Amino acid sequence: MGEEISTVFVKPNIVAFLNYLLYIIPPLGILMSILVILFEKQHRLALFHALQSVLLFFFTILISLLLAITIIGIFLIPLWLLVVFILWLIALIRAYQGEMWKIPYLGDIAENSIRAL
């Protein structure tokens, strides 16, 4: 049998990898994730990472905003962003390797959302 190809004509692990990589430019990351969520129904790996990357992006913004409104939080933002960067990097590598690695809490939400689709 040949290699699996996703609905968007790329191997599912590459689609999953791009879901994280394109968040370097947030509008591209969001667009990629939305396209995968809308059109990729065949491969759970690509869909899972699309959902998880969107959740990571919005969760990062939400927590950053909440930290920014407190005096102590302003000093915690760099630490928070370092943690997010490490999680993003691990997810990026694991997606490329074809693994459904779950970011704590967010991965469970993404997995449950796939079941609902």
C-alpha angles and dihedrals in degrees: 000000000000128000118290116257123199126227089267091058096252130103110273094240090055091050089049091048093049090052088068100031095055091058085081081083100035099206090054091047093050092046092049092049093048092050092050092047091050100042109022108082097138104066120051092195094063093041093048093052092045090056094042093049091051090049092048091050096050094039089053091052093046096050092043091054092048091050091047093061094061128068094228091043092061088064092045096053095084091051091047092050091049090054090048091049091052092048090047092050093049091047091048092053095043091048090054089050089054096247125140092224111177123219104222111273094350093065091055091052091049092048093049090048091055090054089053093053 
